[in-house]
Amino acid sequence: MKTVAKTIFLLMITTFNLFSQELKKDNRYRIQQEDPYNFYETENISKTDILKAIEYLGMRIFKFDVPGNFESKTITILAREFKDGKEVNSDTIANFSNEYLYWDTGISDPFTDFISGVTIYSNTTENRSELQFELTSFVKRHKIELFKESDDQFYQWRKYHNTNRKVGEEIPLMIFASSWIFPDENFHRFCGIVELNENDRMTKELLDFSPHYIKFIMKVE
């Protein structure tokens, strides 16, 4: 009985001490609250580090502007497949209205506006990639798998930059392209320009070297 009474007494003292701690607002920075022991060393981690870690897991994020005005009604996403420089297939991934509805605070009736941007998420493993296209009020998923001639062959993403984005024209977004072997070499490489541009010599050179790729295109009409 003495042992039980002693145990109860110690529990009561512990409970009293817990509830008698001084109440004080936690004014630490949110980052200190979320990681009090600095396990993740957040102050040393940059946005580039995070993006590289995501890419290491096979994921990439691509963002593009969407041209449009009150005459443009639809957005079309196309995928054109090329082998040895020749187009062998063309798919329409999505075709949908360029308009979307949104509600402003305190107003019951919705407003209409036009989609201003598209975000593409990719999850890639070797020659396969799962894509998710997000455009404000619209989400579309698409899978691609390209042929591998050898275990050493690999595919990489490249994005187009500084493209003339006009209504009614095809706008190149990005490519999923194969590595290649130069004559007298026994290894695969993927080198050249990083930021692609239409009608650019170095972009054309990279596409000429790559034996197999898919080009993703957007058209606003």
C-alpha positions, 0 to 999 in steps of 0.5 A, a space after each residue: 500500500 505504501 508503494 502505491 501511495 508513493 507512486 500516486 503522490 509522485 504522479 500528482 507532483 509531476 502533474 502539478 509541475 506540468 500545469 504550473 509552467 508559465 504560459 507565454 506566447 511563442 514568439 519564435 520564428 515559424 521556422 524555429 517552431 517547425 524545426 526546433 532542433 534545426 534538424 533540416 538546417 533550413 538556413 543553409 538550404 536554397 530553393 535550387 537545392 530543393 528543386 535539385 532534390 525533387 529532380 533527383 526523385 524524377 520530378 520536374 516543374 515547368 511553367 508557361 504563359 498563355 496568350 489570350 484575349 476576349 477573342 480566344 476561346 480554346 486551348 489545345 495541347 499537342 504532342 508530336 513524336 519525331 524519329 530521325 528528324 521526321 514526324 511519325 505521330 501527332 496526338 491531341 492531349 487536351 482541348 478545352 475552353 480558355 475561360 474559367 469562373 471565379 468568385 470574389 469575396 462578398 460577391 455571389 455572382 461569378 466572374 469570367 476570365 481567361 487562363 493566363 498560365 499553364 504548369 506542367 509537372 513531370 515524374 520521369 523514370 528512364 524512358 517513361 514519364 507521367 505528366 500533369 497539366 494544370 491550367 487554373 480550373 483544368 487538370 489533365 494527366 498524360 503518360 508517355 513511354 518511348 522505346 529504348 534500344 539499349 540499357 545505356 540510352 536515356 531521355 531528358 527534358 528540355 524547355 523552350 524559352 523566349 518563344 513568340 507567343 501569339 494567338 492562333 500559332 503553335 507555341 512549343 513548350 518542351 521536348 522529351 528527347 533521347 540521348 545519342 551516340 556519336 560515330 566512333 563512340 561507345 557511350 550515350 550523351 545528351 549535350 548542347 543547348 539547355 534553353 531551346 528557342 524556335 529557329 535557333 541553330 543550336 536548338 536545331 542541332 540538338 534535335 538533329 542529334 536526338 534520334 527520338 523525341 516528343 515535342 509538346 505544343 500549345 495552341 490558343 485560338 
